[in-house]
Amino acid sequence: MEYAVLGWPDDGPKLRLDYERFSYAGKFVMSNTGKAVARASRPEERPSVDFGDESVVAATAFNVDRTDDGTVWIRYVTVHADRRGEGIGSELARFTTERVHDRGFSRVKIAVNNPYAYQALYRAGFGFTGEETGLAELVLKHPKPDEERYQDGLNHYRERDLSPGEEAFLATKENERPPRG
């Protein structure tokens, strides 16, 4: 897998993704966020797409916080439907975060709306802040907060109406320590 930053928010990069296979595809054609991608390095790893760059298997969109110029928000992480569950999203979030820190930003935050994304971002080195957005998303940040709140975040999800798959997933995480990032 190859990882690359396509451009920073000021560069105005756009990325056209197949809306049937990538969640949030429409958010990547906007030019006010930076973009980073994971590309399949071998043709046999490439998923089928109806248009755009067929080598792209995952993408992130990010921008500087409007009220804190030391913080960048990863706004979206999307992985091609055929490649989900392989850890590509976690690795791309880690790659994006490293590039953001390399540019001198001290914090990276992301808000997640499901336990799978929560787990993936923990694997990428993020930690739950204890905050929730007005959209019921949990806020995670890198570097991790000093206080460990992994199970607190999972408990937020346990209190919600969940799919059977999400309930089963959360049951496997009961009393587990956070994944290493």
Steps between C-alpha positions, in 0.01 A plus 500: 500500500624849418395803704513860376377847585332633186495853634447721803183705553654813346591299188131431435537134402198311371449127478227324308389177666236247401200594716369142495817357652640782716308657788501881499623503138346841434707659776821429309413714197495807724820702483509646853657194663834328458496146365712191559454160339599138522563347159529137407855453379424186295221464242357189668439705819293760317125496555267565212376857468264663254709816464795684651836357600455124522811465717345697790373266772462755782502875553501761777390863492636744760520868590634739762268573793341845457551590868832327576773530239704229676233238428405319181174307470478187290148550367448179306664162464357274233604157381378324185216264594693196375804582718338586836621309803858464374647780716555733206295781659703480822827510312387792284387692811841430657679614182290818477561577868876459461504739202291753694740487796795530257347832386517631858146443625490380860161324500283300264136433582224295346135443589367147446143374488535123534695247706690362199647842419569555869704178515681578174605844625627353826716269288628811321619647832203719596324510837154602618488852646174449689335753269205446271392722209149632455455222243562228761848431366780419744809721476838330490839670484863437429710500702279305737369678810682413822192335652404173335130494407478214253217314675320832572468556126382146436240550773363801312431270207354227721229747608382550141275313262747275320498247224545137603851515351591804709361338814703184437811709428461693827445176693844379384657820637350474850779552757767505228792736513531752217668381182857616462554793269 
